[in-house]
Amino acid sequence: MIASLNAVVSAPTAVSWIAAGLSVPTFKILYNNAWPSFGESYEPFAPSCTCMMPKANGDWSDAFAQTAEALRPLLRGVQPAR
């Protein structure tokens, strides 16, 4: 089911790794920098996973705003499910 999605937004859980492993554009929302990204904005071991890190530690509104902006191009023209 995950492979059929246009994108996945997740916390740093198994779901984010499964989605990225299936090459689904994945946005992992983080509290701050994560060591698995080795300082990059994506996961080097799962390049379809973008790390959404706030400018200030714990600024969830910033992390979600960045994610919403990144999702817009992926969801243009997508019809809502009925």
Residue pairs with C-beta under 8 A, 6 or more apart in sequence:
2 8
2 15
2 18
2 19
2 22
2 24
3 22
3 24
5 19
5 24
6 24
6 25
6 74
6 75
6 78
7 24
7 25
7 26
7 27
7 71
7 74
7 75
8 15
8 16
8 19
8 24
8 25
8 26
8 27
9 26
9 27
9 29
9 67
9 71
10 16
10 19
10 26
10 27
10 28
10 29
11 28
11 29
12 28
12 30
12 34
16 26
16 28
16 49
17 46
17 49
19 26
19 48
19 49
20 26
20 43
20 46
20 47
20 48
20 49
21 46
23 48
24 48
25 48
25 50
25 74
26 46
26 48
26 49
26 50
27 49
27 50
27 52
27 67
27 70
27 71
28 34
28 43
28 49
28 50
28 51
28 52
29 52
29 60
29 63
29 64
29 67
30 51
30 52
30 53
30 54
30 63
31 54
31 57
31 58
32 53
32 54
32 57
32 58
33 39
33 51
33 53
34 51
34 53
36 43
36 44
36 45
37 43
37 44
37 51
38 44
40 51
41 50
41 51
41 53
42 49
42 50
42 51
43 49
43 51
50 70
52 63
52 64
52 66
52 67
52 70
53 63
54 60
54 62
54 63
54 66
55 62
56 62
